[in-house]
């Protein structure tokens, strides 16, 4: 008997998440940390509260990630020059390299997942995903 669409979606998501976790272990990263690194790369000197807002995650989650990333010398925390209560975040050279390299690998994993689809199938699937994203972002789900 064939899987339902829900089962297939769960299998695909779980498979991809597990593949990404395995890959990220090579960099000493946890699953959610590349997003944090990429956001800091794209927004140098961002504050922790700005990071929480942009990532739409809890303060605790970001705080835990930043602590680990800082201990691994990937993220640099610097006090704001005008307001010493504010901590600015940037990436070390190592952090920049890990961010770039980890995202390249994740992109390759994603490409592999869709490699059996032709352009028409990819476009059709993307249209469906866009509908689902609109439903989620519209608060209708």
GUDRENDO-712460 format. One record per residue: x, y, z of N, C-alpha, C in turn. Coordinates in steps of 0.05 Angstrom, whole numbers, padded with zeros to 5 digits, always signed. Example, Ala and Ser with C-alpha at 12.3 -4.5 7.8 and 13.67 -1.06 7.14 Angstrom:
+00264-00114+00156+00246-00090+00156+00264-00066+00156
+00257-00045+00142+00273-00021+00143+00258+00001+00157
% end
This chain:
+00017-00024+00000+00000+00000+00000+00018+00025+00000
+00011+00045-00016+00026+00069-00018+00022+00087+00006
+00043+00103+00012+00041+00122+00034+00022+00144+00026
+00010+00157+00046-00007+00181+00041+00012+00204+00036
+00001+00226+00027+00016+00250+00022+00029+00260+00048
+00015+00257+00070+00025+00266+00096+00049+00249+00105
+00047+00223+00101+00069+00205+00108+00093+00211+00091
+00088+00215+00065+00111+00221+00047+00124+00247+00054
+00108+00267+00061+00120+00293+00069+00136+00290+00094
+00126+00275+00113+00141+00270+00138+00167+00256+00133
+00166+00235+00116+00190+00220+00109+00211+00238+00096
+00203+00255+00077+00221+00273+00063+00233+00293+00082
+00217+00305+00099+00227+00326+00118+00246+00313+00137
+00239+00290+00149+00256+00276+00168+00283+00268+00155
+00281+00257+00131+00305+00248+00117+00324+00272+00113
+00313+00294+00103+00330+00317+00097+00342+00329+00122
+00326+00330+00143+00336+00341+00169+00359+00323+00179
+00355+00297+00178+00376+00279+00187+00401+00281+00171
+00399+00284+00144+00422+00287+00127+00437+00313+00134
+00421+00334+00138+00434+00360+00146+00448+00358+00173
+00435+00345+00192+00448+00342+00218+00475+00327+00216
+00474+00305+00200+00499+00290+00196+00520+00307+00183
+00513+00323+00163+00532+00340+00149+00543+00361+00168
+00525+00374+00184+00533+00396+00201+00552+00387+00224
+00550+00361+00231+00568+00351+00252+00597+00354+00243
+00603+00354+00217+00630+00357+00208+00641+00385+00215
+00623+00404+00219+00631+00431+00226+00628+00437+00256
+00618+00417+00270+00613+00420+00299+00588+00437+00304
+00570+00437+00284+00546+00454+00286+00521+00437+00292
+00502+00449+00306+00476+00437+00310+00457+00446+00288
+00435+00432+00286+00416+00437+00264+00408+00466+00259
+00401+00481+00279+00391+00508+00275+00413+00530+00273
+00437+00522+00279+00459+00542+00280+00467+00555+00254
+00466+00541+00231+00472+00555+00206+00455+00579+00200
+00429+00578+00208+00412+00601+00204+00421+00625+00220
+00430+00619+00245+00440+00640+00262+00465+00652+00250
+00483+00635+00242+00508+00645+00230+00503+00661+00204
+00485+00652+00188+00479+00666+00162+00466+00693+00168
+00449+00694+00188+00436+00720+00194+00457+00740+00205
+00476+00730+00221+00498+00748+00230+00516+00756+00207
+00521+00738+00189+00537+00744+00165+00524+00766+00149
+00498+00763+00145+00483+00782+00129+00478+00809+00143
+00480+00809+00170+00474+00833+00186+00495+00836+00207
+00520+00842+00198+00542+00846+00217+00535+00866+00238
+00543+00861+00262+00539+00878+00286+00509+00879+00294
+00494+00858+00287+00467+00856+00296+00467+00851+00326
+00445+00859+00340+00443+00853+00368+00428+00827+00372
+00429+00816+00396+00416+00791+00401+00386+00794+00398
+00374+00816+00408+00346+00820+00405+00337+00823+00376
+00353+00836+00360+00347+00838+00331+00349+00811+00318
+00368+00795+00327+00371+00767+00316+00346+00751+00323
+00337+00752+00347+00313+00738+00356+00289+00745+00338
+00286+00771+00334+00264+00781+00317+00266+00771+00289
+00289+00773+00277+00292+00766+00249+00289+00736+00245
+00298+00720+00264+00296+00691+00261+00269+00680+00271
+00255+00697+00286+00229+00689+00296+00231+00664+00314
+00250+00665+00332+00254+00643+00352+00256+00655+00380
+00257+00638+00400+00258+00648+00427+00285+00659+00435
+00285+00677+00455+00310+00688+00465+00328+00666+00475
+00316+00647+00489+00331+00625+00500+00345+00608+00479
+00331+00603+00457+00343+00588+00435+00367+00602+00423
+00364+00628+00418+00386+00643+00407+00408+00646+00427
+00402+00650+00452+00423+00652+00473+00439+00627+00475
+00426+00603+00474+00440+00578+00475+00458+00574+00450
+00448+00580+00427+00464+00578+00402+00488+00597+00403
+00483+00622+00411+00505+00641+00412+00527+00633+00432
+00519+00622+00454+00538+00613+00474+00556+00592+00461
+00544+00572+00448+00560+00551+00435+00577+00561+00412
+00565+00578+00396+00580+00589+00373+00603+00607+00382
+00599+00621+00404+00620+00638+00415+00643+00620+00427
+00635+00599+00441+00655+00581+00452+00671+00567+00430
+00659+00563+00407+00673+00551+00385+00688+00571+00367
+00689+00596+00377+00704+00618+00363+00692+00624+00335
+00666+00621+00333+00653+00628+00307+00640+00655+00308
+00630+00663+00332+00616+00688+00336+00632+00705+00355
+00634+00731+00349+00647+00750+00367+00626+00768+00379
+00627+00771+00405+00609+00789+00419+00624+00814+00427
+00614+00837+00419+00627+00863+00425+00607+00882+00438
+00616+00895+00459+00598+00915+00471+00595+00939+00453
+00571+00950+00451+00565+00973+00435+00581+00997+00447
+00592+01013+00430+00609+01035+00439+00593+01057+00453
+00568+01061+00445+00552+01083+00457+00535+01073+00480
+00527+01048+00479+00511+01036+00501+00522+01009+00509
+00537+01009+00530+00552+00985+00539+00534+00962+00547
+00508+00966+00550+00489+00945+00556+00483+00928+00531
+00488+00939+00508+00482+00925+00483+00506+00910+00473
+00501+00885+00465+00523+00868+00454+00518+00865+00424
+00538+00871+00409+00537+00869+00380+00550+00842+00372
+00539+00829+00351+00548+00803+00343+00560+00805+00315
+00583+00792+00311+00595+00789+00285+00608+00762+00283
+00617+00755+00260+00630+00729+00256+00660+00733+00255
+00674+00713+00267+00703+00712+00264+00709+00702+00236
+00734+00703+00229+00742+00693+00202+00734+00663+00200
+00739+00648+00221+00731+00620+00222+00700+00618+00219
+00685+00635+00232+00656+00635+00231+00646+00640+00203
+00659+00659+00189+00651+00666+00161+00656+00641+00143
+00679+00629+00147+00686+00606+00130+00667+00582+00135
+00661+00577+00160+00643+00555+00168+00615+00561+00156
+00606+00586+00158+00580+00593+00147+00578+00588+00117
+00598+00598+00103+00598+00594+00074+00600+00565+00066
+00618+00550+00079+00622+00522+00072+00597+00505+00080
+00586+00510+00103+00563+00494+00111+00539+00499+00093
+00535+00524+00085+00512+00530+00067+00516+00518+00040
+00541+00517+00030+00546+00504+00004+00537+00474+00006
+00545+00461+00027+00538+00433+00031+00509+00428+00034
+00495+00445+00049+00466+00442+00052+00452+00447+00025
+00462+00466+00010+00451+00471-00017+00454+00446-00034
+00477+00433-00033+00482+00408-00048+00463+00386-00040
+00458+00384-00013+00439+00364-00004+00411+00369-00014
+00403+00395-00015+00377+00402-00025+00375+00397-00055
+00396+00402-00069+00397+00397-00098+00394+00367-00104
+00407+00351-00088+00405+00322-00091+00377+00312-00087
+00363+00324-00068+00336+00316-00062+00317+00320-00086
+00322+00341-00100+00304+00348-00123+00316+00340-00150
+00339+00327-00150+00353+00321-00175+00338+00303-00194
+00319+00287-00184+00305+00269-00202+00281+00283-00216
+00276+00308-00208+00254+00323-00220+00263+00340-00244
+00247+00340-00265+00254+00358-00287+00244+00386-00280
+00250+00405-00298+00243+00433-00292+00213+00437-00289
+00197+00424-00305+00168+00427-00303+00158+00417-00276
+00169+00394-00267+00161+00383-00242+00169+00401-00218
+00193+00411-00221+00203+00430-00200+00186+00454-00198
+00179+00465-00221+00162+00489-00221+00134+00483-00209
+00123+00461-00216+00097+00453-00206+00098+00449-00175
+00119+00435-00166+00122+00431-00137+00126+00457-00123
+00142+00475-00135+00146+00501-00123+00121+00517-00120
+00103+00515-00141+00077+00529-00139+00061+00518-00116
+00061+00492-00112+00046+00480-00090+00058+00490-00063
+00085+00489-00061+00098+00499-00036+00091+00528-00031
+00091+00544-00052+00084+00573-00048+00055+00576-00038
+00037+00560-00047+00009+00560-00037+00009+00553-00007
+00024+00533+00000+00025+00525+00028+00037+00546+00046
+00059+00559+00036+00072+00581+00051+00052+00604+00055
+00038+00611+00034+00018+00633+00036-00003+00626+00057
-00012+00601+00057-00032+00593+00077-00021+00596+00105
+00004+00588+00109+00017+00590+00136+00021+00619+00143
+00033+00635+00125+00038+00663+00131+00013+00680+00134
-00008+00671+00122-00034+00685+00124-00048+00679+00150
-00037+00661+00166-00049+00654+00191-00074+00636+00188
-00076+00623+00165-00099+00606+00159-00094+00577+00165
-00072+00571+00178-00065+00543+00184-00057+00540+00212
% end
